[in-house]
Amino acid sequence: MILCILWLLSGPEVLPGGNLFRLVIIFYSARLGGTLLKLIRIPTVPPLPPLLGVLLAGFIIRNIPSISKHVRVPSKWSSTLRSSALTIILIRAGLGLDPQALRQMKTGCFRLSFGPCIVEACTAAVVSHFVMDFPWQWGFLLGFVLGAVSPAVVVPSMLHLQEAGYGIEKGIPTLLIAASSMDDVVAITGFNTVLNLIFSKGSILNNVLSTLWDVFVGVLVGTVFGLFVQYFPSEDQTRVQKLILNAWNIFEPLLFGLVGSEISISSLERNSIGTCVITLCLAVFVRILSTFVLMCFAGFNFKEKIFIALSWMPKATVQAVLGPLALETARLTAPHLEPYSKDVMTVAFLAILITAPNGALLISILGPRMLSRRSNPSAVRLHLPGLRATNVIAASQLMSQ
């Protein structure tokens, strides 16, 4: 029925060989991959993130020649879809911010949102410069791609622990959920800043000032509209949140399926894979270490700091958007920079493949062993905020850029 509706609207594009037909194939293959991964259940362990199955579905499609040649999506289409997905991610990140939790844990939230992301970005820049022969600008671009934690992994895992009563006394699930959204905003802002420096023309100073101006305008516009919505709230906030969630349910399979389809085994070199893995592992290790250090003097004991540090490792959603974005930009504006962008894409793919499932497993296994448990967990529930000032700043930053 969906194909018939699309055919009535677009004509030959939805027929075999058309771009819409290719997107439909990728969409349903990705949904199937996510559904199959959900069926893999381990007792007492939350299910693996379905996005991993979606990613692998796209990867398999790309590396089966008889299928790949029929489902290749033009760069213009995939670029538009990724940009739309990035907008939705930023809106969801804003909607995920809880102002009350941020006020109560502002010190810990600030440390967790900014510190590990910036430290990992700097570490990845240094390591990639000396190990992968990246220019410094490309090193920092890679760093901000890696710097974002994945709410798609962290949030469900934290909710699972909270329902069981773990970590509630000190608000650890609330802290991690609130900080994960802000962490994504920091990483995306840093990525856009460096991306503009790499591909824009003119002096570095003018590019930096232009980027900072875009950020300032985004924050200002987001604050103004957010305050307006806060003081003049509508009655359909829940409907808006559901609308964004439904939009993401459509874009998620397409996004991760397209990311997986960008990775071709035949184009990967052994040396390149080795250096990518080394860069990724060192950056993640320093991130974990810096998270542990930043949580000192925040009221957590040794085990809780270890748990928070390891929980701040998973990567998925943001990497799926930002990784291919550099490749698309290079193809359109600077083909001679495509080798660097392909390496960034490879590291992003490996980051999702390695950290997403392992991070989810570590959270589920270590949570009951390292966090204290409340006897009556049903008394506490996470607050789901409506549309407030902090909710639209992130999306406004993207739109201003």
Buried (B, 14 or more C-beta within 10 A) or exposed (E): EEEEEBBEEBEEBBEEEBBBBBBBBBBBBBBBBBEEBEEEEEEEEBBBBBBBBBBBBBBBBBBEEEEBEEBBBEEEBBBEBBEBBBBBBBBBBBBBBBBEBBEBBEEBBBBBBBBBBBBBBBBBBBBBBEBBEBBEBBBBBBBBBBBBBBBBBBBBBBBBBBBBBBBBEBBBBBBBBBBBBBBBBBBBBBBBBBBBBBBBEEEEEEBEEBBEEBBEBBBEBBBBBBEEBBEEEEEEBEEBBEEBEEBBEEBBBBBBBBBBBBBEEEEBEEEBBEBBBBBBEBBBEBBBBBBBBBBEEBEBEEEBBBBBBBBBBBBBBBBBBBBBBBBBBBBEEEEEBBEBBBBBBBBBBBBBBBBBBBBBBBBBBBBBEBBBBBEEBEEBEBEEBBBBBBBBBBBBBBBBB
